[in-house]
Amino acid sequence: MGQPNVTDEERLWAMLAHLLALLGYVVWLGAYIAPLVIYLVYKDKSQFVAFHALQSLFFQLALLVVAAICALLAITIVLACIAIPLALAVSVGALAYIIVAAVRAYNGELFEYWLVGKWARQIVGI
């Protein structure tokens, strides 16, 4: 379901808030800086863009927590057999989830990430 008053520019920046988070695969802090900057620029201009940027940031932070847990589990050899496949599965799933979110944002939809979407919605006020 699309938002009725969303401009093409807002849809583009909402999509970029998700896709630029993929910079984290290339640049260490890219996954956090890009959505944060977009959120700070658009928080007073567009609730639609602010919502997508904030939940993208929250999702990347949640992935950081999962990665830290996997790293801690991988310290022991026995748990590494669980942690490494888990980390790979989470990485592939997150990549697919980010792409789906970007496409839905570009279509003008208020796509919510699991767990962090409602939190972002409350903060932005949508």
C-alpha positions, 0 to 999 in steps of 0.5 A: 500500500503506497503513501498518497503524498510521496514525491519521486524525490522522497521515494528515491531517498527512502530507497537510498537509505536502505541501499546505501546501508550496503556500504557496510560490506565495503566501508566499515562505518558505511552501513551506519553513517549513510542512513544516519545522515539521510535521517538527519537531513529528512527528519523535519522534511519528510516522515516517509524518508525519515522512517525508512532511514531510521529503520535502516539504521536500526536494522544495521545496528541489530545486525551488528549485535548478531555479528558480535554474538556470532563472533563470541560463539565462534571463539570456541571450536565447537560453537564455531560449527554453529556460529559460522553457518549462522553468520553466513545465513544472516548475511545472505538473509539481510542482503535480500531483506535490504533489497526488498525494503529498498524496492518497496520504499521506491514503490512508496510503501511503508515497509517495516523491518521485523523487530525494528520497524515499529520502533522507527514508526513510533519515533518518527510518528507515522 
